[in-house]
Amino acid sequence: MPWFPEFASAAEMVRRQTRVEGRTDPVGQYFTALNRGDSRALEDVWPGQVVVYDPHSGKVRGHRQLRQFVRRSQASLARRHARVETMASWVVGDRAVVELLAHLADDAGQQIAWPVAVVAESPDDRSIVFRSYFRRRSMDGQPHVRPPILEHGSGHPSDVVGRYQAALAAGDAEALLNAFAPDGYYREPMGPDHTHRGRAELRSFFRLCFSAGGGIVQENCAVTDDSMRCAVEYNCVRWGSHDLPPQAGIAIYERGPDGLLAAARVYDDVEAPV
C-alpha cells in the first residue's frame, strides 16, 4: 500500500531548517497536496528532486511518478477509511523523523492500528527525500523482503543505545534487559498489540528472539538523535546462525530520565528464520 500521509509534518520541520529567507511558509501547501491527492503544491515548494522510498511502491522519483503515487495513496487511504495520529516527531539538522499510528482496515476488512515511521531529509533548499518504514505483512498477511535503501554508514550511537545494539547483536538477553528502565517496553513492527513491557515480558520475548542460535545483526546506516529520541535506520543482515538478505528498517529508541530506555519501537518486515 502506498504511503503519503504526514510526510507534511516531516517536510515542514526540515523546511524550517533549510528554507531561503523570505520564502513563504509552505505547510498549507503540503496539507493541500495530501488531502486532495494533488502533488502540485508540494512540487511548487520543492521544485528540485522529490524522491520517496516506499515499502510497497519502491523508489518514486521525479514529479510525474510523485503525482501518480500521491493519487494512489489518497485513493487507498480513503478506501480504508484511514485515520492517522502523530505519535512523535523531531528534527536534527536537515533530517526529520515522524512516528505515526494509522487506524484503518486491512485486506481482510479488520480494523488495525498500523505503525509507520517517516524520515524526511533535505539535501538542499529545493529537494527532499522521504523514506517510509512499516510492516507490509500487517496489511496483506504475506512475507516481504525489503531491499536496502541506504548504505552501511559510520553512525554508531554511544550510551544506552549503543549498549542495546551490542547486546542485540550478541544475543545477550540479560544485557538487553539492563538497557531498559524497569517499566520500559519494546514494540514489535506489528503494532501496539505486540508490545512487551517490564522485565518479565522483555526477558521472555528476547529469549524467544535468540532461539535461532544467536543475536540479530543490524548494520547502521543513518542516525538521527536529539538526545531524547534516537532513530537508527539500518540493514538487518543476520539473525542467529542465519545470514539474511540485507533488509531495510528503522528502530526508534526513547531515553528515560534515568538514562535507560523507556521504549524501543521497530519498523521493518524482517522475519525470524525459525
ChimeraX commands (.cxc) that place a marker at each C-alpha (Angstrom):
marker #1 position 0.00,0.00,0.00 radius 0.5
marker #1 position 1.46,3.41,-0.91 radius 0.5
marker #1 position 2.05,5.78,1.97 radius 0.5
marker #1 position 1.95,9.56,1.94 radius 0.5
marker #1 position 0.06,10.99,4.98 radius 0.5
marker #1 position 2.01,13.11,7.41 radius 0.5
marker #1 position 5.02,13.47,5.13 radius 0.5
marker #1 position 3.90,17.06,5.58 radius 0.5
marker #1 position 4.95,17.07,9.22 radius 0.5
marker #1 position 8.42,15.79,8.46 radius 0.5
marker #1 position 8.82,18.03,5.45 radius 0.5
marker #1 position 7.79,21.12,7.36 radius 0.5
marker #1 position 10.33,20.50,10.10 radius 0.5
marker #1 position 13.10,20.07,7.56 radius 0.5
marker #1 position 11.83,23.07,5.64 radius 0.5
marker #1 position 12.16,25.31,8.67 radius 0.5
marker #1 position 15.81,24.40,8.86 radius 0.5
marker #1 position 16.65,24.89,5.18 radius 0.5
marker #1 position 14.32,27.40,3.55 radius 0.5
marker #1 position 15.67,30.58,1.99 radius 0.5
marker #1 position 14.99,33.77,3.95 radius 0.5
marker #1 position 11.69,35.32,2.90 radius 0.5
marker #1 position 10.31,32.12,1.34 radius 0.5
marker #1 position 6.62,31.57,2.04 radius 0.5
marker #1 position 5.83,29.01,4.74 radius 0.5
marker #1 position 4.58,26.01,2.72 radius 0.5
marker #1 position 2.80,23.99,5.39 radius 0.5
marker #1 position -0.63,24.81,3.98 radius 0.5
marker #1 position 0.51,23.64,0.54 radius 0.5
marker #1 position 1.69,20.33,1.95 radius 0.5
marker #1 position -1.65,19.58,3.53 radius 0.5
marker #1 position -3.48,20.61,0.37 radius 0.5
marker #1 position -1.41,18.08,-1.59 radius 0.5
marker #1 position -2.14,15.29,0.88 radius 0.5
marker #1 position -5.82,15.93,1.44 radius 0.5
marker #1 position -6.68,16.38,-2.24 radius 0.5
marker #1 position -4.36,13.76,-3.65 radius 0.5
marker #1 position -2.75,16.56,-5.67 radius 0.5
marker #1 position 1.04,16.94,-5.59 radius 0.5
marker #1 position 1.27,20.29,-7.38 radius 0.5
marker #1 position 1.60,22.35,-4.19 radius 0.5
marker #1 position 4.29,20.01,-2.94 radius 0.5
marker #1 position 6.15,20.30,-6.23 radius 0.5
marker #1 position 5.95,24.07,-6.08 radius 0.5
marker #1 position 7.63,24.10,-2.65 radius 0.5
marker #1 position 10.27,21.55,-3.66 radius 0.5
marker #1 position 10.88,22.31,-7.36 radius 0.5
marker #1 position 14.04,20.19,-7.49 radius 0.5
marker #1 position 14.14,16.47,-6.80 radius 0.5
marker #1 position 11.40,14.86,-4.73 radius 0.5
marker #1 position 12.20,11.21,-4.01 radius 0.5
marker #1 position 10.07,8.77,-2.00 radius 0.5
marker #1 position 11.23,5.34,-0.81 radius 0.5
marker #1 position 8.10,3.36,-0.03 radius 0.5
marker #1 position 7.93,-0.32,1.06 radius 0.5
marker #1 position 5.13,-1.03,-1.41 radius 0.5
marker #1 position 5.90,1.21,-4.39 radius 0.5
marker #1 position 9.67,1.13,-4.13 radius 0.5
marker #1 position 11.55,4.20,-5.28 radius 0.5
marker #1 position 9.41,7.08,-6.55 radius 0.5
marker #1 position 11.50,9.71,-8.31 radius 0.5
marker #1 position 10.51,12.75,-10.30 radius 0.5
marker #1 position 7.35,14.80,-10.39 radius 0.5
marker #1 position 5.43,12.55,-12.75 radius 0.5
marker #1 position 5.89,9.47,-10.58 radius 0.5
marker #1 position 5.18,11.58,-7.49 radius 0.5
marker #1 position 1.80,12.65,-8.89 radius 0.5
marker #1 position 0.83,9.05,-9.58 radius 0.5
marker #1 position 2.00,7.96,-6.14 radius 0.5
marker #1 position 0.04,10.69,-4.34 radius 0.5
marker #1 position -3.15,9.87,-6.24 radius 0.5
marker #1 position -2.85,6.15,-5.50 radius 0.5
marker #1 position -2.12,6.84,-1.85 radius 0.5
marker #1 position -5.07,9.16,-1.39 radius 0.5
marker #1 position -7.43,6.65,-3.03 radius 0.5
marker #1 position -6.11,3.74,-0.98 radius 0.5
marker #1 position -6.35,5.60,2.31 radius 0.5
marker #1 position -9.86,6.80,1.51 radius 0.5
marker #1 position -10.92,3.22,0.71 radius 0.5
marker #1 position -9.60,2.04,4.06 radius 0.5
marker #1 position -11.15,4.98,5.98 radius 0.5
marker #1 position -7.74,5.80,7.42 radius 0.5
marker #1 position -7.31,7.97,10.49 radius 0.5
marker #1 position -3.75,8.93,11.40 radius 0.5
marker #1 position -2.22,10.02,14.72 radius 0.5
marker #1 position 1.20,11.64,15.01 radius 0.5
marker #1 position 2.90,9.95,17.97 radius 0.5
marker #1 position 6.30,11.67,17.98 radius 0.5
marker #1 position 8.41,13.95,15.78 radius 0.5
marker #1 position 11.81,15.59,15.94 radius 0.5
marker #1 position 14.36,17.27,13.69 radius 0.5
marker #1 position 18.15,17.30,13.72 radius 0.5
marker #1 position 19.91,19.40,11.09 radius 0.5
marker #1 position 18.47,18.67,7.65 radius 0.5
marker #1 position 16.71,15.47,8.72 radius 0.5
marker #1 position 13.37,14.92,10.48 radius 0.5
marker #1 position 11.64,11.83,11.84 radius 0.5
marker #1 position 7.89,11.38,12.35 radius 0.5
marker #1 position 6.24,8.38,14.04 radius 0.5
marker #1 position 2.62,7.71,13.16 radius 0.5
marker #1 position -0.14,5.33,14.12 radius 0.5
marker #1 position -2.71,4.75,11.39 radius 0.5
marker #1 position -6.12,3.28,12.18 radius 0.5
marker #1 position -7.53,1.55,9.11 radius 0.5
marker #1 position -8.86,-1.67,7.62 radius 0.5
marker #1 position -6.50,-4.39,6.43 radius 0.5
marker #1 position -7.08,-6.53,3.31 radius 0.5
marker #1 position -9.41,-8.80,5.30 radius 0.5
marker #1 position -11.52,-5.85,6.43 radius 0.5
marker #1 position -10.31,-5.97,10.03 radius 0.5
marker #1 position -9.56,-2.73,11.83 radius 0.5
marker #1 position -5.91,-2.47,12.83 radius 0.5
marker #1 position -3.53,0.03,14.39 radius 0.5
marker #1 position -0.61,0.26,11.98 radius 0.5
marker #1 position 2.69,1.91,12.98 radius 0.5
marker #1 position 4.53,3.95,10.36 radius 0.5
marker #1 position 7.79,5.90,10.57 radius 0.5
marker #1 position 8.83,8.54,8.04 radius 0.5
marker #1 position 12.24,10.14,7.65 radius 0.5
marker #1 position 12.48,13.33,5.60 radius 0.5
marker #1 position 15.89,14.59,4.52 radius 0.5
marker #1 position 16.60,17.75,2.56 radius 0.5
marker #1 position 19.96,17.74,0.73 radius 0.5
marker #1 position 19.39,21.33,-0.44 radius 0.5
marker #1 position 16.77,24.06,-0.37 radius 0.5
marker #1 position 14.99,22.74,-3.48 radius 0.5
marker #1 position 14.93,18.99,-2.92 radius 0.5
marker #1 position 13.69,16.47,-0.39 radius 0.5
marker #1 position 13.85,12.71,0.16 radius 0.5
marker #1 position 11.22,10.73,2.09 radius 0.5
marker #1 position 11.95,7.26,3.49 radius 0.5
marker #1 position 8.94,5.46,4.95 radius 0.5
marker #1 position 9.06,2.32,7.06 radius 0.5
marker #1 position 6.23,-0.02,8.02 radius 0.5
marker #1 position 5.37,-3.70,8.08 radius 0.5
marker #1 position 3.62,-4.68,4.87 radius 0.5
marker #1 position 2.66,-8.07,6.28 radius 0.5
marker #1 position 0.34,-6.32,8.73 radius 0.5
marker #1 position -1.80,-5.31,5.76 radius 0.5
marker #1 position -1.75,-8.33,3.44 radius 0.5
marker #1 position -0.56,-11.22,5.62 radius 0.5
marker #1 position 2.26,-12.03,3.21 radius 0.5
marker #1 position 6.01,-12.10,3.95 radius 0.5
marker #1 position 8.10,-9.41,2.26 radius 0.5
marker #1 position 11.81,-8.73,1.90 radius 0.5
marker #1 position 12.59,-5.04,1.60 radius 0.5
marker #1 position 15.97,-4.34,-0.02 radius 0.5
marker #1 position 18.33,-1.73,1.45 radius 0.5
marker #1 position 17.67,1.96,0.91 radius 0.5
marker #1 position 20.89,3.31,2.42 radius 0.5
marker #1 position 24.43,2.02,2.54 radius 0.5
marker #1 position 26.16,0.95,5.74 radius 0.5
marker #1 position 27.21,4.21,7.43 radius 0.5
marker #1 position 29.53,5.35,10.17 radius 0.5
marker #1 position 26.92,6.36,12.77 radius 0.5
marker #1 position 27.22,4.37,15.97 radius 0.5
marker #1 position 25.26,5.68,18.97 radius 0.5
marker #1 position 27.01,5.54,22.31 radius 0.5
marker #1 position 25.36,5.43,25.76 radius 0.5
marker #1 position 22.39,3.12,26.30 radius 0.5
marker #1 position 21.51,2.87,22.59 radius 0.5
marker #1 position 24.97,1.57,21.75 radius 0.5
marker #1 position 24.82,-0.92,24.62 radius 0.5
marker #1 position 21.42,-2.12,23.42 radius 0.5
marker #1 position 22.67,-2.64,19.87 radius 0.5
marker #1 position 25.74,-4.53,21.09 radius 0.5
marker #1 position 23.60,-6.81,23.26 radius 0.5
marker #1 position 21.16,-7.39,20.40 radius 0.5
marker #1 position 23.97,-8.45,18.06 radius 0.5
marker #1 position 25.49,-10.68,20.73 radius 0.5
marker #1 position 22.18,-12.35,21.60 radius 0.5
marker #1 position 22.59,-11.38,25.26 radius 0.5
marker #1 position 19.07,-11.17,26.72 radius 0.5
marker #1 position 20.21,-10.08,30.19 radius 0.5
marker #1 position 22.34,-7.25,28.81 radius 0.5
marker #1 position 19.34,-6.12,26.77 radius 0.5
marker #1 position 17.17,-6.12,29.86 radius 0.5
marker #1 position 19.72,-3.95,31.65 radius 0.5
marker #1 position 19.35,-1.33,28.92 radius 0.5
marker #1 position 15.66,-0.83,29.74 radius 0.5
marker #1 position 14.10,1.16,32.55 radius 0.5
marker #1 position 12.00,-1.00,34.92 radius 0.5
marker #1 position 8.78,-0.09,33.09 radius 0.5
marker #1 position 10.39,0.21,29.67 radius 0.5
marker #1 position 8.86,-1.53,26.66 radius 0.5
marker #1 position 9.69,-2.97,23.25 radius 0.5
marker #1 position 7.11,-2.70,20.46 radius 0.5
marker #1 position 7.31,-5.06,17.51 radius 0.5
marker #1 position 6.59,-3.83,13.96 radius 0.5
marker #1 position 3.10,-5.39,14.05 radius 0.5
marker #1 position 1.83,-2.67,16.36 radius 0.5
marker #1 position 0.58,-1.90,19.88 radius 0.5
marker #1 position -0.85,-5.38,20.45 radius 0.5
marker #1 position 2.70,-6.73,20.19 radius 0.5
marker #1 position 4.25,-4.68,22.98 radius 0.5
marker #1 position 6.41,-6.24,25.70 radius 0.5
marker #1 position 6.71,-4.22,28.91 radius 0.5
marker #1 position 8.66,-4.84,32.10 radius 0.5
marker #1 position 11.50,-7.25,32.81 radius 0.5
marker #1 position 9.49,-10.49,32.77 radius 0.5
marker #1 position 7.84,-9.85,29.40 radius 0.5
marker #1 position 11.03,-8.50,27.86 radius 0.5
marker #1 position 13.12,-11.44,29.07 radius 0.5
marker #1 position 10.65,-13.93,27.62 radius 0.5
marker #1 position 10.48,-12.08,24.30 radius 0.5
marker #1 position 14.23,-11.66,23.82 radius 0.5
marker #1 position 14.96,-15.26,24.74 radius 0.5
marker #1 position 12.49,-16.30,22.05 radius 0.5
marker #1 position 14.17,-13.97,19.56 radius 0.5
marker #1 position 17.55,-15.52,20.28 radius 0.5
marker #1 position 16.34,-19.11,19.95 radius 0.5
marker #1 position 17.55,-19.06,16.32 radius 0.5
marker #1 position 21.10,-19.57,17.56 radius 0.5
marker #1 position 22.32,-16.08,18.43 radius 0.5
marker #1 position 21.71,-12.38,18.13 radius 0.5
marker #1 position 20.31,-10.05,15.48 radius 0.5
marker #1 position 22.87,-8.06,13.50 radius 0.5
marker #1 position 21.81,-4.71,12.11 radius 0.5
marker #1 position 24.23,-2.53,10.14 radius 0.5
marker #1 position 23.61,1.14,10.96 radius 0.5
marker #1 position 23.04,3.44,8.00 radius 0.5
marker #1 position 21.83,6.79,9.38 radius 0.5
marker #1 position 21.33,8.07,12.93 radius 0.5
marker #1 position 19.01,10.96,13.87 radius 0.5
marker #1 position 19.47,11.74,17.56 radius 0.5
marker #1 position 18.14,14.72,19.52 radius 0.5
marker #1 position 19.35,13.30,22.88 radius 0.5
marker #1 position 15.82,12.25,23.89 radius 0.5
marker #1 position 14.97,10.06,20.88 radius 0.5
marker #1 position 17.36,8.26,18.60 radius 0.5
marker #1 position 16.27,6.90,15.21 radius 0.5
marker #1 position 18.59,4.37,13.62 radius 0.5
marker #1 position 18.00,3.39,10.00 radius 0.5
marker #1 position 19.62,0.03,9.38 radius 0.5
marker #1 position 20.01,-3.01,7.19 radius 0.5
marker #1 position 19.35,-6.27,9.02 radius 0.5
marker #1 position 21.86,-8.85,7.77 radius 0.5
marker #1 position 21.84,-11.73,10.24 radius 0.5
marker #1 position 19.50,-13.44,12.70 radius 0.5
marker #1 position 21.04,-16.07,14.93 radius 0.5
marker #1 position 23.03,-18.53,12.83 radius 0.5
marker #1 position 21.23,-17.47,9.65 radius 0.5
marker #1 position 22.52,-14.88,7.19 radius 0.5
marker #1 position 19.69,-12.77,5.76 radius 0.5
marker #1 position 19.42,-10.84,2.54 radius 0.5
marker #1 position 20.04,-7.25,3.74 radius 0.5
marker #1 position 16.70,-5.69,4.65 radius 0.5
marker #1 position 15.91,-2.06,5.41 radius 0.5
marker #1 position 14.30,-0.94,8.66 radius 0.5
marker #1 position 14.33,1.69,11.37 radius 0.5
marker #1 position 14.38,1.48,15.16 radius 0.5
marker #1 position 13.35,4.31,17.47 radius 0.5
marker #1 position 14.95,4.42,20.92 radius 0.5
marker #1 position 13.43,6.70,23.54 radius 0.5
marker #1 position 15.54,7.51,26.58 radius 0.5
marker #1 position 14.06,7.97,30.03 radius 0.5
marker #1 position 15.22,10.45,32.72 radius 0.5
marker #1 position 17.41,7.74,34.27 radius 0.5
marker #1 position 19.38,7.34,31.05 radius 0.5
marker #1 position 17.87,3.93,30.31 radius 0.5
marker #1 position 15.49,3.03,27.50 radius 0.5
marker #1 position 11.89,3.95,28.14 radius 0.5
marker #1 position 10.94,2.45,24.77 radius 0.5
marker #1 position 12.23,0.74,21.66 radius 0.5
marker #1 position 9.97,0.70,18.60 radius 0.5
marker #1 position 10.84,-1.15,15.40 radius 0.5
marker #1 position 9.54,-0.69,11.84 radius 0.5
marker #1 position 10.55,-3.38,9.33 radius 0.5
marker #1 position 9.44,-6.56,7.56 radius 0.5
marker #1 position 12.25,-8.79,8.83 radius 0.5
marker #1 position 11.04,-12.29,9.71 radius 0.5
marker #1 position 12.64,-14.70,12.18 radius 0.5
marker #1 position 14.35,-17.57,10.29 radius 0.5
marker #1 position 12.71,-20.19,12.54 radius 0.5
marker link #1:1,2 radius 0.2
marker link #1:2,3 radius 0.2
marker link #1:3,4 radius 0.2
marker link #1:4,5 radius 0.2
marker link #1:5,6 radius 0.2
marker link #1:6,7 radius 0.2
marker link #1:7,8 radius 0.2
marker link #1:8,9 radius 0.2
marker link #1:9,10 radius 0.2
marker link #1:10,11 radius 0.2
marker link #1:11,12 radius 0.2
marker link #1:12,13 radius 0.2
marker link #1:13,14 radius 0.2
marker link #1:14,15 radius 0.2
marker link #1:15,16 radius 0.2
marker link #1:16,17 radius 0.2
marker link #1:17,18 radius 0.2
marker link #1:18,19 radius 0.2
marker link #1:19,20 radius 0.2
marker link #1:20,21 radius 0.2
marker link #1:21,22 radius 0.2
marker link #1:22,23 radius 0.2
marker link #1:23,24 radius 0.2
marker link #1:24,25 radius 0.2
marker link #1:25,26 radius 0.2
marker link #1:26,27 radius 0.2
marker link #1:27,28 radius 0.2
marker link #1:28,29 radius 0.2
marker link #1:29,30 radius 0.2
marker link #1:30,31 radius 0.2
marker link #1:31,32 radius 0.2
marker link #1:32,33 radius 0.2
marker link #1:33,34 radius 0.2
marker link #1:34,35 radius 0.2
marker link #1:35,36 radius 0.2
marker link #1:36,37 radius 0.2
marker link #1:37,38 radius 0.2
marker link #1:38,39 radius 0.2
marker link #1:39,40 radius 0.2
marker link #1:40,41 radius 0.2
marker link #1:41,42 radius 0.2
marker link #1:42,43 radius 0.2
marker link #1:43,44 radius 0.2
marker link #1:44,45 radius 0.2
marker link #1:45,46 radius 0.2
marker link #1:46,47 radius 0.2
marker link #1:47,48 radius 0.2
marker link #1:48,49 radius 0.2
marker link #1:49,50 radius 0.2
marker link #1:50,51 radius 0.2
marker link #1:51,52 radius 0.2
marker link #1:52,53 radius 0.2
marker link #1:53,54 radius 0.2
marker link #1:54,55 radius 0.2
marker link #1:55,56 radius 0.2
marker link #1:56,57 radius 0.2
marker link #1:57,58 radius 0.2
marker link #1:58,59 radius 0.2
marker link #1:59,60 radius 0.2
marker link #1:60,61 radius 0.2
marker link #1:61,62 radius 0.2
marker link #1:62,63 radius 0.2
marker link #1:63,64 radius 0.2
marker link #1:64,65 radius 0.2
marker link #1:65,66 radius 0.2
marker link #1:66,67 radius 0.2
marker link #1:67,68 radius 0.2
marker link #1:68,69 radius 0.2
marker link #1:69,70 radius 0.2
marker link #1:70,71 radius 0.2
marker link #1:71,72 radius 0.2
marker link #1:72,73 radius 0.2
marker link #1:73,74 radius 0.2
marker link #1:74,75 radius 0.2
marker link #1:75,76 radius 0.2
marker link #1:76,77 radius 0.2
marker link #1:77,78 radius 0.2
marker link #1:78,79 radius 0.2
marker link #1:79,80 radius 0.2
marker link #1:80,81 radius 0.2
marker link #1:81,82 radius 0.2
marker link #1:82,83 radius 0.2
marker link #1:83,84 radius 0.2
marker link #1:84,85 radius 0.2
marker link #1:85,86 radius 0.2
marker link #1:86,87 radius 0.2
marker link #1:87,88 radius 0.2
marker link #1:88,89 radius 0.2
marker link #1:89,90 radius 0.2
marker link #1:90,91 radius 0.2
marker link #1:91,92 radius 0.2
marker link #1:92,93 radius 0.2
marker link #1:93,94 radius 0.2
marker link #1:94,95 radius 0.2
marker link #1:95,96 radius 0.2
marker link #1:96,97 radius 0.2
marker link #1:97,98 radius 0.2
marker link #1:98,99 radius 0.2
marker link #1:99,100 radius 0.2
marker link #1:100,101 radius 0.2
marker link #1:101,102 radius 0.2
marker link #1:102,103 radius 0.2
marker link #1:103,104 radius 0.2
marker link #1:104,105 radius 0.2
marker link #1:105,106 radius 0.2
marker link #1:106,107 radius 0.2
marker link #1:107,108 radius 0.2
marker link #1:108,109 radius 0.2
marker link #1:109,110 radius 0.2
marker link #1:110,111 radius 0.2
marker link #1:111,112 radius 0.2
marker link #1:112,113 radius 0.2
marker link #1:113,114 radius 0.2
marker link #1:114,115 radius 0.2
marker link #1:115,116 radius 0.2
marker link #1:116,117 radius 0.2
marker link #1:117,118 radius 0.2
marker link #1:118,119 radius 0.2
marker link #1:119,120 radius 0.2
marker link #1:120,121 radius 0.2
marker link #1:121,122 radius 0.2
marker link #1:122,123 radius 0.2
marker link #1:123,124 radius 0.2
marker link #1:124,125 radius 0.2
marker link #1:125,126 radius 0.2
marker link #1:126,127 radius 0.2
marker link #1:127,128 radius 0.2
marker link #1:128,129 radius 0.2
marker link #1:129,130 radius 0.2
marker link #1:130,131 radius 0.2
marker link #1:131,132 radius 0.2
marker link #1:132,133 radius 0.2
marker link #1:133,134 radius 0.2
marker link #1:134,135 radius 0.2
marker link #1:135,136 radius 0.2
marker link #1:136,137 radius 0.2
marker link #1:137,138 radius 0.2
marker link #1:138,139 radius 0.2
marker link #1:139,140 radius 0.2
marker link #1:140,141 radius 0.2
marker link #1:141,142 radius 0.2
marker link #1:142,143 radius 0.2
marker link #1:143,144 radius 0.2
marker link #1:144,145 radius 0.2
marker link #1:145,146 radius 0.2
marker link #1:146,147 radius 0.2
marker link #1:147,148 radius 0.2
marker link #1:148,149 radius 0.2
marker link #1:149,150 radius 0.2
marker link #1:150,151 radius 0.2
marker link #1:151,152 radius 0.2
marker link #1:152,153 radius 0.2
marker link #1:153,154 radius 0.2
marker link #1:154,155 radius 0.2
marker link #1:155,156 radius 0.2
marker link #1:156,157 radius 0.2
marker link #1:157,158 radius 0.2
marker link #1:158,159 radius 0.2
marker link #1:159,160 radius 0.2
marker link #1:160,161 radius 0.2
marker link #1:161,162 radius 0.2
marker link #1:162,163 radius 0.2
marker link #1:163,164 radius 0.2
marker link #1:164,165 radius 0.2
marker link #1:165,166 radius 0.2
marker link #1:166,167 radius 0.2
marker link #1:167,168 radius 0.2
marker link #1:168,169 radius 0.2
marker link #1:169,170 radius 0.2
marker link #1:170,171 radius 0.2
marker link #1:171,172 radius 0.2
marker link #1:172,173 radius 0.2
marker link #1:173,174 radius 0.2
marker link #1:174,175 radius 0.2
marker link #1:175,176 radius 0.2
marker link #1:176,177 radius 0.2
marker link #1:177,178 radius 0.2
marker link #1:178,179 radius 0.2
marker link #1:179,180 radius 0.2
marker link #1:180,181 radius 0.2
marker link #1:181,182 radius 0.2
marker link #1:182,183 radius 0.2
marker link #1:183,184 radius 0.2
marker link #1:184,185 radius 0.2
marker link #1:185,186 radius 0.2
marker link #1:186,187 radius 0.2
marker link #1:187,188 radius 0.2
marker link #1:188,189 radius 0.2
marker link #1:189,190 radius 0.2
marker link #1:190,191 radius 0.2
marker link #1:191,192 radius 0.2
marker link #1:192,193 radius 0.2
marker link #1:193,194 radius 0.2
marker link #1:194,195 radius 0.2
marker link #1:195,196 radius 0.2
marker link #1:196,197 radius 0.2
marker link #1:197,198 radius 0.2
marker link #1:198,199 radius 0.2
marker link #1:199,200 radius 0.2
marker link #1:200,201 radius 0.2
marker link #1:201,202 radius 0.2
marker link #1:202,203 radius 0.2
marker link #1:203,204 radius 0.2
marker link #1:204,205 radius 0.2
marker link #1:205,206 radius 0.2
marker link #1:206,207 radius 0.2
marker link #1:207,208 radius 0.2
marker link #1:208,209 radius 0.2
marker link #1:209,210 radius 0.2
marker link #1:210,211 radius 0.2
marker link #1:211,212 radius 0.2
marker link #1:212,213 radius 0.2
marker link #1:213,214 radius 0.2
marker link #1:214,215 radius 0.2
marker link #1:215,216 radius 0.2
marker link #1:216,217 radius 0.2
marker link #1:217,218 radius 0.2
marker link #1:218,219 radius 0.2
marker link #1:219,220 radius 0.2
marker link #1:220,221 radius 0.2
marker link #1:221,222 radius 0.2
marker link #1:222,223 radius 0.2
marker link #1:223,224 radius 0.2
marker link #1:224,225 radius 0.2
marker link #1:225,226 radius 0.2
marker link #1:226,227 radius 0.2
marker link #1:227,228 radius 0.2
marker link #1:228,229 radius 0.2
marker link #1:229,230 radius 0.2
marker link #1:230,231 radius 0.2
marker link #1:231,232 radius 0.2
marker link #1:232,233 radius 0.2
marker link #1:233,234 radius 0.2
marker link #1:234,235 radius 0.2
marker link #1:235,236 radius 0.2
marker link #1:236,237 radius 0.2
marker link #1:237,238 radius 0.2
marker link #1:238,239 radius 0.2
marker link #1:239,240 radius 0.2
marker link #1:240,241 radius 0.2
marker link #1:241,242 radius 0.2
marker link #1:242,243 radius 0.2
marker link #1:243,244 radius 0.2
marker link #1:244,245 radius 0.2
marker link #1:245,246 radius 0.2
marker link #1:246,247 radius 0.2
marker link #1:247,248 radius 0.2
marker link #1:248,249 radius 0.2
marker link #1:249,250 radius 0.2
marker link #1:250,251 radius 0.2
marker link #1:251,252 radius 0.2
marker link #1:252,253 radius 0.2
marker link #1:253,254 radius 0.2
marker link #1:254,255 radius 0.2
marker link #1:255,256 radius 0.2
marker link #1:256,257 radius 0.2
marker link #1:257,258 radius 0.2
marker link #1:258,259 radius 0.2
marker link #1:259,260 radius 0.2
marker link #1:260,261 radius 0.2
marker link #1:261,262 radius 0.2
marker link #1:262,263 radius 0.2
marker link #1:263,264 radius 0.2
marker link #1:264,265 radius 0.2
marker link #1:265,266 radius 0.2
marker link #1:266,267 radius 0.2
marker link #1:267,268 radius 0.2
marker link #1:268,269 radius 0.2
marker link #1:269,270 radius 0.2
marker link #1:270,271 radius 0.2
marker link #1:271,272 radius 0.2
marker link #1:272,273 radius 0.2
marker link #1:273,274 radius 0.2
view
